[in-house]
Amino acid sequence: MEAATEDRQPGQSFWDMAQPMVTADRLADWLDGLFHARSLGRAVPLRLSLDVAGQGPLVRPAGRVALDATQRAAAEAQRQNRLALAGHLPGSGAGPGTTSFAVPMTIPGHGAVLLTVEADIPDGPALDSVLTTVALAMGWIHATLMHAEAEAAKGEESAAQSSLQAIVAFITHGRFSEAARALMTDFAGRYRCDRVALGLSRGRRVRVQAISNTGSFSRSLGLARKLRAAMEEAFDQERVLLWPLPDGMIPEGGAPDMILDRQADLATGDRGRSVLSVPLFDGRRHRGVILFERGGDIGFTADEVSRIAALCALLTPIIIEKRDNNRWLIVRAIVALRDLLQRALGRSHLVLKASILSGVLTVAALFVIQADRDVVAEAVVQGTEVRTLAAPFAGFIAEAPMREGDHIRKGDLLIRLDDREFILELTRLNALRAQTELELDKVMSERNRAEAALTTSRLRQIDAQIALAQQQIDRSRIDAPFDGLVTAGDLTRSIGKSVEQGEPLLVIAPLTEYRVDLYVSEDQIDLIRNGQAGELKVTPLPERSYAVTLRDTMPVARYENSTTRYQVEARFTAPTDGLVPGMTGAVRVAVDRQSLAQLWFGPLVDRARLWLWRNMAL
């Protein structure tokens, strides 16, 4: 908001306040008019304060400090956003006192407005009259602020139209030199300048391209050199420069420590001349400078500097585009190549460039660096000879001292079936044989050859039954055929359980020779060949490795957990200390060497090809 002037007469009429003046003056006169208003009737105003967002509070009479009651009323009004009353309450029967009240109001686009009043109000009707007058007068604040907003919008609209006209004037010319000269001349007339010049960069130097109201000029003239020096001063500092600089004013884009020597040299000889240099920035780098000169002790205001800087920023890409389009094709190609190299090798965007370079090197390394392509498969250690011990006949388990995991030695009892029936049968057969032998002796003594032949035949039959019974008794005991390990089966809790002939009871394996069964997935089975070397690590002994050699591939697929795997057999080529049948782990088989890109992305490419083949008719 504009600062209020000090040469106003208090108590101006509302008609006087409707005349053209700055917003701050209008608000101050409104407060003076309200302080001296006759419509307050019998109330005597002691202090009025108006606080508008965006500018300092106005107080009448100036310098008077608010009472505590006034501060309480203001805080309550702001909190509840409605009228708040504090202090003496007129008509309450109490003695005389000061009444304080606060009236809040919210105006869209301007924020909160708060009016506080301290007055001597004799009674209730006088309070109603004061509140009515204040409520009506508050409408003037709304009208004043909305009028200021409308005026600001008109200024912005005018500036936008001016910018559009300048762009149209620049674009309508065919050649760049004519368009630049016309644009500078338009700027000179639009902003009441004596001279406006355009300079564009070449590396770190600035070359003067056009001067307002000037057809052709020599860049070696003293004026052209001074213009170039002043432009380069702003170009090197990359900020807006203004000479002379009013006290307390820093132009938009400027800084307190800016150097203005070349601007002062250009204004030498004319004490009332002002120089404004605005760098042209296209979003990536500074491309040039537009310099404005104005004489007659008419300087550049802050609003003018802001509008000029905004217009220059809008015109920068258009100026550069038109200049580049008017060059020869070969020149445009060279410039484009140079800009590309500068963007690629320059100092800007170092993090982005380093990231891109790192990405390129990483991708290149993926195709250059090679590593072993391995096939990793689940593995199980098995004995070379695995023997399953089955029930020799139907019966009941009488004794089973061994179970899974027990080490056994050759001849150890593993299982004994109940043989009591066979022992009884053997006893009966032995008694029957003794009786038959007595009968044979009697027949032989009687010389009855026919009866002797029958008795001898029956004796042989009894001997055969005895041998069978003895064999059954012997078969009821199952002993270990070799030193080894029980790998499956636990009958220690099954004493007395019935078993059928041929039913598996225990599985044993020797401890001297092992093999490894690998389970390879179907997408890697084509890489497996007989004779390939591998390395086994088992889960119980992860710190140890065992060398193996692949021998046979089973042509039968195994379907487990929605995957298809093939069994491959391998043999150990080194000592197998610490291994026992049944241990699980993994085998890594080195197939060949490939680049890291093939190792990591090859399976994905294969799956993509298969998916495309299945789902797309190519």
C-alpha positions as CSV (number, residue, x, y, z in Angstrom):
1,M,0.0,0.0,0.0
2,E,1.1,3.6,-0.6
3,A,2.2,5.6,2.4
4,A,-0.2,8.2,3.7
5,T,0.7,11.9,3.2
6,E,1.0,14.2,6.1
7,D,-0.6,17.4,4.6
8,R,-4.3,16.5,5.0
9,Q,-6.9,18.4,6.9
10,P,-8.7,16.3,9.5
11,G,-12.4,15.8,9.2
12,Q,-12.7,15.9,5.4
13,S,-16.1,15.1,4.1
14,F,-16.9,11.7,2.5
15,W,-17.2,13.6,-0.9
16,D,-13.6,14.8,-0.5
17,M,-12.5,11.2,0.3
18,A,-14.1,10.0,-3.0
19,Q,-11.7,12.2,-5.0
20,P,-8.6,10.5,-6.5
21,M,-5.9,9.8,-3.8
22,V,-3.8,6.9,-2.6
23,T,-5.5,4.1,-0.5
24,A,-3.6,4.9,2.7
25,D,-4.8,8.6,2.5
26,R,-8.4,7.5,2.0
27,L,-8.3,5.2,5.1
28,A,-6.6,7.9,7.2
29,D,-9.2,10.5,6.2
30,W,-12.0,8.0,6.8
31,L,-10.7,7.5,10.4
32,D,-10.4,11.3,10.9
33,G,-14.0,11.7,9.6
34,L,-15.3,9.1,12.0
35,F,-13.4,10.6,14.9
36,H,-15.0,14.0,14.3
37,A,-18.4,12.8,13.1
38,R,-21.4,14.5,14.6
39,S,-23.5,11.4,14.0
40,L,-21.9,9.8,17.1
41,G,-24.4,11.9,19.1
42,R,-23.8,12.2,22.8
43,A,-20.9,9.7,22.7
44,V,-17.4,11.3,23.0
45,P,-14.8,9.3,21.1
46,L,-11.5,9.1,23.0
47,R,-9.4,6.8,20.8
48,L,-10.0,5.1,17.4
49,S,-7.7,2.5,15.8
50,L,-7.9,0.9,12.3
51,D,-5.7,-2.1,11.5
52,V,-5.7,-3.2,7.9
53,A,-3.7,-6.3,6.8
54,G,-0.7,-5.3,4.7
55,Q,-0.1,-1.8,6.3
56,G,0.5,-0.4,9.8
57,P,-2.3,0.6,12.2
58,L,-3.8,4.0,12.1
59,V,-4.6,5.6,15.5
60,R,-6.6,8.8,16.3
61,P,-5.4,10.7,18.2
62,A,-1.9,9.6,17.1
63,G,0.3,8.2,19.8
64,R,-2.5,7.4,22.3
65,V,-2.0,3.9,23.9
66,A,-4.9,1.5,24.0
67,L,-6.5,0.6,27.3
68,D,-6.4,-2.9,28.7
69,A,-10.2,-3.2,28.0
70,T,-9.6,-2.2,24.4
71,Q,-6.9,-4.9,24.0
72,R,-9.3,-7.5,25.5
73,A,-12.1,-6.5,23.2
74,A,-9.7,-6.7,20.1
75,A,-8.5,-10.2,21.1
76,E,-12.0,-11.4,21.7
77,A,-13.2,-10.0,18.4
78,Q,-10.4,-11.6,16.4
79,R,-11.0,-14.9,18.1
80,Q,-14.8,-15.1,17.6
81,N,-14.9,-12.9,14.4
82,R,-17.7,-10.7,15.7
83,L,-18.3,-7.5,17.7
84,A,-16.7,-7.6,21.2
85,L,-17.5,-5.1,24.1
86,A,-15.3,-4.5,27.2
87,G,-14.9,-2.0,30.0
88,H,-17.9,0.2,31.1
89,L,-21.3,-1.0,30.0
90,P,-23.7,2.0,29.4
91,G,-27.1,1.7,31.1
92,S,-25.8,-0.8,33.7
93,G,-26.3,1.6,36.6
94,A,-22.6,1.8,37.3
95,G,-20.8,5.1,37.5
96,P,-19.2,6.9,34.4
97,G,-16.4,5.1,32.6
98,T,-14.8,4.4,29.2
99,T,-16.5,1.8,26.9
100,S,-14.3,-0.2,24.5
101,F,-15.4,-2.3,21.6
102,A,-13.9,-3.9,18.5
103,V,-15.5,-4.6,15.1
104,P,-13.8,-7.2,12.9
105,M,-14.3,-7.5,9.1
106,T,-12.9,-9.8,6.5
107,I,-12.5,-8.6,2.9
108,P,-11.6,-11.1,0.2
109,G,-8.2,-10.5,-1.3
110,H,-7.2,-8.1,1.5
111,G,-7.4,-10.2,4.7
112,A,-8.7,-9.0,8.1
113,V,-9.7,-5.5,9.1
114,L,-10.1,-4.5,12.8
115,L,-11.6,-1.2,14.1
116,T,-11.3,-0.5,17.9
117,V,-13.1,2.3,19.6
118,E,-12.7,3.9,23.1
119,A,-15.5,6.4,23.9
120,D,-17.5,7.9,26.8
121,I,-21.0,6.6,26.2
122,P,-23.7,7.9,28.7
123,D,-26.4,5.3,28.2
124,G,-27.7,2.3,26.2
125,P,-29.4,4.4,23.4
126,A,-26.2,6.3,22.8
127,L,-24.4,3.0,22.5
128,D,-26.9,1.7,19.9
129,S,-26.4,5.0,18.0
130,V,-22.6,4.6,18.0
131,L,-22.7,1.0,16.9
132,T,-25.1,1.8,14.1
133,T,-22.9,4.7,12.8
134,V,-19.8,2.5,12.9
135,A,-21.5,-0.4,11.1
136,L,-22.6,1.9,8.3
137,A,-19.2,3.6,8.0
138,M,-17.4,0.2,7.8
139,G,-18.8,-0.2,4.4
140,W,-16.6,2.6,3.1
141,I,-13.5,0.5,4.0
142,H,-14.7,-2.3,1.9
143,A,-15.4,0.0,-1.1
144,T,-12.0,1.7,-0.7
145,L,-10.0,-1.6,-0.7
146,M,-11.9,-3.1,-3.5
147,H,-11.4,0.1,-5.6
148,A,-7.6,-0.2,-4.9
149,E,-7.7,-3.8,-6.1
150,A,-9.5,-2.8,-9.3
151,E,-6.9,-0.1,-9.9
152,A,-4.1,-2.6,-9.4
153,A,-5.8,-5.0,-11.8
154,K,-6.1,-2.3,-14.4
155,G,-2.4,-1.6,-14.1
156,E,-1.5,-5.3,-14.5
157,E,-3.9,-5.5,-17.5
158,S,-2.2,-2.5,-19.1
159,A,1.2,-3.9,-18.5
160,A,0.1,-7.2,-20.1
161,Q,-1.3,-5.4,-23.1
162,S,2.0,-3.4,-23.4
163,S,4.0,-6.7,-23.3
164,L,1.8,-8.2,-26.0
165,Q,2.1,-5.2,-28.2
166,A,5.9,-5.3,-27.9
167,I,6.0,-9.0,-28.8
168,V,3.8,-8.4,-31.8
169,A,5.9,-5.5,-33.0
170,F,9.1,-7.7,-32.7
171,I,7.6,-10.7,-34.5
172,T,6.2,-8.8,-37.4
173,H,9.6,-7.8,-38.8
174,G,11.3,-10.3,-41.1
175,R,15.0,-9.7,-40.3
176,F,16.4,-9.9,-36.9
177,S,18.3,-6.6,-37.1
178,E,15.2,-4.7,-38.1
179,A,13.0,-6.4,-35.5
180,A,15.6,-5.7,-32.7
181,R,15.9,-2.0,-33.7
182,A,12.0,-1.7,-33.9
183,L,11.7,-3.3,-30.5
184,M,14.3,-1.0,-28.9
185,T,12.5,2.0,-30.4
186,D,9.2,0.8,-29.1
187,F,10.7,0.4,-25.6
188,A,12.1,3.9,-25.8
189,G,8.7,5.4,-26.6
190,R,6.8,3.1,-24.2
191,Y,8.9,3.8,-21.2
192,R,9.9,7.4,-22.0
193,C,13.6,6.6,-22.4
194,D,16.2,8.6,-24.3
195,R,17.9,5.5,-25.5
196,V,17.4,1.7,-25.3
197,A,20.0,-0.8,-26.5
198,L,20.1,-4.6,-27.0
199,G,23.2,-6.6,-26.5
200,L,23.6,-10.4,-26.9
201,S,26.3,-12.6,-25.5
202,R,29.1,-14.3,-27.4
203,G,30.8,-16.5,-24.8
204,R,31.6,-14.2,-21.9
205,R,31.4,-11.0,-24.0
206,V,28.4,-8.9,-25.0
207,R,28.0,-7.5,-28.5
208,V,25.6,-4.6,-29.1
209,Q,23.0,-5.6,-31.6
210,A,20.5,-2.7,-31.8
211,I,20.1,0.9,-30.5
212,S,16.7,2.7,-30.5
213,N,16.2,5.3,-33.3
214,T,19.5,4.3,-34.9
215,G,19.8,2.7,-38.3
216,S,23.4,1.5,-38.4
217,F,26.3,2.2,-36.0
218,S,29.9,1.3,-35.6
219,R,30.7,-0.9,-32.7
220,S,34.1,0.9,-32.4
221,L,32.5,4.2,-31.5
222,G,32.9,5.5,-27.9
223,L,29.2,5.3,-27.2
224,A,29.0,1.6,-28.4
225,R,32.0,0.7,-26.2
226,K,30.4,2.4,-23.2
227,L,27.1,0.6,-23.8
228,R,29.0,-2.7,-24.2
229,A,30.9,-2.1,-20.9
230,A,27.7,-1.3,-19.0
231,M,26.0,-4.4,-20.4
232,E,28.9,-6.6,-19.6
233,E,28.9,-5.3,-16.0
234,A,25.3,-6.4,-15.6
235,F,25.9,-9.7,-17.6
236,D,28.9,-10.7,-15.4
237,Q,27.0,-10.0,-12.2
238,E,23.9,-11.7,-13.5
239,R,21.6,-9.1,-11.9
240,V,19.5,-6.0,-12.6
241,L,21.6,-2.8,-12.2
242,L,20.2,0.7,-11.6
243,W,22.1,4.0,-11.6
244,P,21.7,6.1,-9.6
245,L,20.3,3.9,-6.9
246,P,17.8,5.7,-4.7
247,D,18.3,5.4,-1.0
248,G,16.9,2.1,0.4
249,M,15.9,0.8,-3.0
250,I,17.3,-2.5,-4.4
251,P,15.9,-3.3,-7.9
252,E,14.3,-6.7,-8.4
253,G,17.1,-9.2,-9.0
254,G,19.7,-6.8,-7.6
255,A,21.8,-6.9,-4.4
256,P,23.3,-4.4,-1.9
257,D,26.9,-5.3,-3.0
258,M,26.4,-4.8,-6.8
259,I,29.0,-2.9,-8.8
260,L,27.8,0.1,-10.8
261,D,31.0,1.6,-12.1
262,R,30.3,1.2,-15.8
263,Q,26.7,2.4,-15.3
264,A,28.1,5.5,-13.8
265,D,30.6,6.0,-16.7
266,L,27.7,5.8,-19.2
267,A,25.8,8.5,-17.3
268,T,28.9,10.8,-17.0
269,G,28.1,14.3,-18.2
270,D,24.4,14.2,-17.5
271,R,23.7,14.5,-13.8
272,G,20.0,13.7,-14.2
273,R,20.5,10.6,-16.3
274,S,19.4,7.2,-15.0
275,V,20.7,3.9,-16.4
276,L,18.9,0.5,-16.0
277,S,20.5,-2.7,-17.2
278,V,18.4,-5.9,-17.3
279,P,20.1,-9.2,-18.1
280,L,18.2,-11.6,-20.4
281,F,17.8,-15.1,-18.9
282,D,16.2,-17.9,-20.9
283,G,15.9,-20.4,-18.1
284,R,19.3,-22.1,-18.6
285,R,21.8,-19.2,-18.8
286,H,22.1,-15.5,-19.4
287,R,21.9,-14.6,-23.1
288,G,22.4,-10.8,-23.1
289,V,21.3,-7.4,-21.7
290,I,18.8,-4.7,-22.5
291,L,20.0,-1.2,-21.3
292,F,17.5,1.7,-20.7
293,E,18.6,5.3,-20.4
294,R,16.4,8.1,-19.2
295,G,17.3,11.8,-18.7
296,G,15.7,14.8,-17.1
297,D,16.0,13.7,-13.5
298,I,13.3,11.2,-14.1
299,G,14.4,7.9,-12.5
300,F,13.0,4.5,-12.6
301,T,10.5,3.5,-9.9
302,A,10.4,0.1,-8.3
303,D,7.2,-0.8,-10.2
304,E,8.7,0.2,-13.5
305,V,11.8,-1.9,-12.9
306,S,9.7,-4.9,-12.0
307,R,7.5,-4.5,-15.1
308,I,10.5,-4.0,-17.4
309,A,12.3,-7.0,-15.9
310,A,9.2,-9.2,-16.4
311,L,8.8,-8.0,-20.0
312,C,12.5,-8.7,-20.7
313,A,12.2,-12.2,-19.2
314,L,9.2,-12.8,-21.4
315,L,10.9,-11.6,-24.6
316,T,14.2,-13.4,-24.0
317,P,13.4,-16.8,-25.6
318,I,11.6,-15.0,-28.5
319,I,14.6,-12.8,-29.2
320,I,17.0,-15.7,-29.1
321,E,14.8,-17.8,-31.3
322,K,14.4,-15.1,-33.9
323,R,18.1,-14.4,-34.0
324,D,18.9,-18.1,-34.4
325,N,16.3,-18.6,-37.2
326,N,17.9,-15.7,-39.2
327,R,21.3,-17.3,-39.3
328,W,22.8,-19.4,-42.1
329,L,22.1,-23.1,-41.8
330,I,25.7,-24.0,-41.3
331,V,26.0,-21.4,-38.6
332,R,22.9,-22.7,-36.9
333,A,24.4,-26.3,-37.0
334,I,27.7,-25.1,-35.5
335,V,25.9,-23.2,-32.8
336,A,23.7,-26.2,-31.9
337,L,26.7,-28.4,-31.7
338,R,28.5,-25.9,-29.5
339,D,25.5,-25.6,-27.2
340,L,25.3,-29.4,-27.0
341,L,28.9,-29.7,-26.0
342,Q,28.6,-26.9,-23.5
343,R,25.6,-28.5,-21.9
344,A,27.4,-31.9,-21.9
345,L,30.8,-30.7,-20.7
346,G,29.9,-27.5,-18.9
347,R,29.8,-26.9,-15.2
348,S,26.0,-26.8,-14.9
349,H,24.0,-29.8,-13.7
350,L,27.1,-31.6,-12.5
351,V,25.1,-34.1,-10.4
352,L,22.8,-35.0,-13.3
353,K,25.8,-35.3,-15.7
354,A,27.7,-37.4,-13.2
355,S,24.6,-39.6,-12.7
356,I,24.2,-40.1,-16.5
357,L,27.9,-40.8,-16.9
358,S,27.8,-43.3,-14.1
359,G,24.8,-45.0,-15.7
360,V,26.5,-45.2,-19.1
361,L,29.7,-46.7,-17.5
362,T,27.6,-49.2,-15.5
363,V,25.7,-50.4,-18.6
364,A,29.0,-50.7,-20.5
365,A,30.5,-52.7,-17.6
366,L,27.5,-55.0,-17.7
367,F,28.4,-56.0,-21.2
368,V,32.2,-56.1,-20.7
369,I,32.6,-57.8,-17.4
370,Q,32.2,-61.6,-17.6
371,A,31.4,-64.0,-14.8
372,D,30.8,-67.7,-14.5
373,R,27.3,-68.9,-15.4
374,D,26.3,-71.4,-12.7
375,V,23.5,-73.8,-12.3
376,V,22.4,-74.1,-8.7
377,A,20.2,-77.0,-7.7
378,E,18.9,-78.6,-4.6
379,A,20.8,-81.8,-3.6
380,V,20.4,-84.8,-1.3
381,V,23.3,-87.0,-0.2
382,Q,22.4,-90.7,-0.7
383,G,24.3,-93.9,-0.1
384,T,25.7,-95.7,-3.2
385,E,23.8,-98.8,-2.1
386,V,20.5,-98.3,-0.4
387,R,18.9,-101.4,0.9
388,T,15.3,-101.7,2.1
389,L,14.6,-104.5,4.7
390,A,11.1,-106.0,4.3
391,A,9.1,-108.4,6.4
392,P,10.0,-112.0,5.3
393,F,6.5,-113.2,6.3
394,A,3.4,-112.0,7.9
395,G,3.7,-111.7,11.7
396,F,4.2,-109.5,14.7
397,I,7.3,-107.4,15.7
398,A,8.9,-108.8,18.7
399,E,12.1,-106.7,18.9
400,A,13.3,-103.6,17.1
401,P,16.3,-102.0,18.8
402,M,17.4,-99.7,15.9
403,R,15.8,-96.7,14.4
404,E,16.5,-93.9,11.9
405,G,19.9,-92.3,12.4
406,D,21.5,-95.2,14.3
407,H,24.9,-96.5,13.2
408,I,25.0,-100.2,12.7
409,R,27.7,-102.9,12.3
410,K,27.5,-106.0,10.3
411,G,25.6,-108.7,12.3
412,D,23.8,-106.3,14.6
413,L,20.1,-107.2,15.3
414,L,17.8,-104.8,13.5
415,I,14.4,-106.5,13.7
416,R,13.1,-109.7,15.2
417,L,9.7,-111.0,14.4
418,D,7.6,-113.1,16.9
419,D,8.8,-116.8,16.2
420,R,6.9,-118.6,19.0
421,E,4.5,-120.3,16.7
422,F,7.4,-121.6,14.6
423,I,9.3,-122.9,17.7
424,L,6.2,-124.7,18.8
425,E,5.8,-126.2,15.4
426,L,9.4,-127.2,15.4
427,T,9.0,-128.9,18.7
428,R,6.0,-130.8,17.5
429,L,7.8,-131.9,14.3
430,N,10.8,-133.1,16.3
431,A,8.5,-135.2,18.6
432,L,6.7,-136.5,15.5
433,R,10.1,-137.4,13.9
434,A,11.1,-139.4,17.0
435,Q,7.9,-141.3,17.0
436,T,8.3,-142.0,13.3
437,E,11.8,-143.3,13.8
438,L,10.5,-145.7,16.4
439,E,7.9,-146.9,13.9
440,L,10.5,-147.3,11.3
441,D,12.7,-149.5,13.5
442,K,9.7,-151.7,14.4
443,V,8.8,-152.1,10.7
444,M,12.4,-152.9,9.8
445,S,12.5,-155.6,12.5
446,E,9.3,-157.2,11.1
447,R,10.9,-157.1,7.6
448,N,7.9,-155.4,6.2
449,R,9.4,-153.7,3.2
450,A,6.3,-152.0,2.0
451,E,5.5,-150.5,5.4
452,A,9.2,-149.5,5.8
453,A,9.1,-147.6,2.5
454,L,6.0,-145.7,3.6
455,T,7.5,-144.9,7.0
456,T,10.8,-143.7,5.4
457,S,8.8,-141.4,3.1
458,R,6.9,-139.9,6.0
459,L,10.1,-139.4,7.9
460,R,11.6,-137.5,5.0
461,Q,8.5,-135.3,4.8
462,I,8.8,-134.5,8.5
463,D,12.5,-133.6,8.0
464,A,11.4,-131.2,5.3
465,Q,8.8,-129.6,7.6
466,I,11.5,-129.3,10.3
467,A,13.9,-127.6,7.9
468,L,11.1,-125.2,6.9
469,A,10.2,-124.4,10.5
470,Q,13.9,-123.8,11.3
471,Q,14.2,-121.6,8.3
472,Q,11.2,-119.5,9.4
473,I,12.8,-119.2,12.9
474,D,16.0,-118.0,11.3
475,R,14.3,-115.6,9.0
476,S,12.4,-114.0,11.9
477,R,15.7,-112.4,12.9
478,I,16.9,-109.6,10.5
479,D,20.6,-108.7,11.0
480,A,22.7,-105.9,9.5
481,P,24.3,-107.1,6.2
482,F,27.1,-104.5,6.4
483,D,28.3,-101.5,8.4
484,G,26.2,-98.5,7.8
485,L,23.4,-96.2,8.9
486,V,19.6,-96.6,9.3
487,T,18.3,-93.9,7.0
488,A,14.6,-94.5,7.3
489,G,12.2,-96.4,9.6
490,D,11.5,-96.3,13.3
491,L,9.9,-99.4,14.9
492,T,11.0,-98.9,18.4
493,R,7.4,-97.9,19.3
494,S,5.8,-100.6,17.2
495,I,6.5,-103.7,19.3
496,G,3.7,-106.2,18.8
497,K,2.5,-104.5,15.6
498,S,1.4,-106.8,12.9
499,V,3.2,-106.6,9.5
500,E,2.5,-108.2,6.2
501,Q,4.9,-110.1,4.1
502,G,7.0,-107.8,2.0
503,E,6.1,-104.7,4.0
504,P,9.1,-102.3,4.2
505,L,10.5,-102.0,7.7
506,L,13.9,-100.2,7.6
507,V,16.2,-98.6,5.0
508,I,19.9,-98.8,5.5
509,A,22.9,-97.5,3.6
510,P,26.6,-98.0,3.9
511,L,28.9,-95.3,5.3
512,T,31.7,-95.8,2.8
513,E,30.3,-94.7,-0.5
514,Y,27.9,-91.9,-1.4
515,R,26.3,-90.3,-4.3
516,V,24.5,-86.9,-4.7
517,D,21.0,-86.5,-6.3
518,L,20.5,-83.1,-7.9
519,Y,17.1,-81.7,-8.8
520,V,17.5,-79.2,-11.7
521,S,14.7,-76.9,-12.9
522,E,13.5,-77.5,-16.5
523,D,14.8,-74.1,-17.8
524,Q,18.4,-75.1,-16.8
525,I,18.4,-78.8,-17.6
526,D,19.7,-78.2,-21.1
527,L,22.9,-76.7,-19.6
528,I,23.8,-79.9,-17.7
529,R,26.3,-82.3,-19.3
530,N,27.9,-85.5,-18.1
531,G,31.4,-84.9,-16.6
532,Q,30.8,-81.3,-15.5
533,A,32.3,-80.5,-12.1
534,G,30.4,-79.0,-9.3
535,E,30.6,-78.0,-5.6
536,L,28.4,-79.3,-2.9
537,K,27.5,-77.5,0.4
538,V,25.3,-79.2,2.8
539,T,23.1,-77.4,5.3
540,P,24.6,-78.9,8.5
541,L,28.2,-78.1,7.3
542,P,28.0,-74.8,5.4
543,E,31.7,-74.1,6.0
544,R,32.8,-77.1,4.1
545,S,32.7,-77.8,0.3
546,Y,32.8,-81.2,-1.5
547,A,33.8,-81.7,-5.1
548,V,31.4,-83.7,-7.3
549,T,31.2,-84.8,-10.9
550,L,27.9,-85.2,-12.8
551,R,27.3,-88.7,-14.2
552,D,23.7,-89.4,-15.3
553,T,20.5,-87.4,-16.0
554,M,17.3,-89.1,-15.3
555,P,14.8,-88.6,-18.2
556,V,11.8,-88.6,-15.8
557,A,10.4,-85.3,-14.7
558,R,9.3,-84.6,-11.1
559,Y,6.4,-82.2,-10.5
560,E,6.6,-80.5,-7.1
561,N,5.1,-77.2,-5.9
562,S,4.0,-76.2,-9.5
563,T,7.6,-76.6,-10.8
564,T,9.1,-79.2,-13.0
565,R,12.5,-80.6,-12.1
566,Y,14.8,-83.4,-13.4
567,Q,17.0,-85.6,-11.3
568,V,20.8,-85.7,-12.0
569,E,23.2,-88.1,-10.3
570,A,26.7,-87.0,-9.2
571,R,29.6,-88.8,-7.6
572,F,32.1,-87.5,-5.1
573,T,35.7,-86.9,-6.3
574,A,37.2,-86.1,-2.9
575,P,36.9,-87.5,0.7
576,T,33.4,-87.3,2.2
577,D,34.3,-86.9,5.8
578,G,31.3,-85.7,7.9
579,L,28.6,-86.6,5.4
580,V,25.8,-89.0,6.2
581,P,23.0,-90.1,3.9
582,G,20.0,-87.9,3.9
583,M,21.8,-84.6,4.3
584,T,20.4,-81.8,2.1
585,G,22.1,-78.8,0.5
586,A,22.9,-77.3,-2.9
587,V,25.2,-78.0,-5.7
588,R,26.7,-75.2,-7.9
589,V,27.8,-76.3,-11.3
590,A,30.0,-73.9,-13.4
591,V,28.6,-74.1,-17.0
592,D,30.5,-71.4,-18.9
593,R,31.3,-67.6,-18.8
594,Q,29.0,-64.8,-19.9
595,S,28.6,-61.1,-19.5
596,L,26.8,-59.8,-16.5
597,A,24.0,-58.4,-18.7
598,Q,23.4,-61.9,-20.2
599,L,23.5,-63.5,-16.7
600,W,21.1,-61.0,-15.1
601,F,18.7,-60.2,-17.9
602,G,18.9,-63.4,-20.1
603,P,16.2,-65.3,-18.2
604,L,13.9,-62.3,-18.4
605,V,14.4,-62.0,-22.1
606,D,13.7,-65.7,-22.5
607,R,10.5,-65.4,-20.5
608,A,9.4,-62.4,-22.5
609,R,10.0,-64.2,-25.8
610,L,7.9,-67.2,-24.6
611,W,5.1,-64.9,-23.4
612,L,5.1,-63.1,-26.7
613,W,5.0,-66.4,-28.6
614,R,2.1,-67.6,-26.5
615,N,0.0,-64.4,-26.5
616,M,0.8,-62.5,-29.7
617,A,0.5,-63.7,-33.3
618,L,3.9,-62.6,-34.6
